Amino acid sequence: MKNIYIPPKQRWFGQAFDSIFILVLVYASLMAPLFFESEEVVNPDNIAVQVSPSWESLNVNAVEQQQWEKLGFDAESAGEIINDRFDYTIEPISLIVTALILIGYFIFMLQVSKKEYREVIAEKFGSPE
């Protein structure tokens, strides 16, 4: 009869810790941009006279207008969302820090995986000695 591999069981504490840790990491990664959002300084000389937008000035057709109204928006409140442009500037320091974190995590995972892989091989087939 062949030896059937039975992997070691992880205790409930380890599973709970892993799940909570991953949940905290996901939450932190989603909330981090909100905490680091910079406050823009408004120059009073550059303030333009704001006009109340209309659906036509927002280039919204009748069907889109109905959908915005179903969501509870009027032309003015929808105009704030429609005209809000994303800022795609890349900050070199943030890019370098992010790259270093990702590279460090990748190296860490390779080292841990290498160790665990050797443990599984040793458990399944015996140690090489």
WOSULHU-V560785 format. One record per pair of residues at least 6 apart in sequence whose C-alpha atoms are under 7 Angstrom apart, sorted by the first residue. I is the first residue (numbers start at 0). GAP is how many residues later the second one is. D is the distance in whole Angstrom. If there is no record, write none. Layout:
i: (I | I)
gap: (GAP | GAP)
d: (D | D)
This chain:
i: (4 | 51 | 52 | 52 | 52 | 53 | 54 | 57)
gap: (119 | 24 | 22 | 23 | 26 | 21 | 20 | 21)
d: (7 | 6 | 6 | 6 | 7 | 6 | 6 | 7)
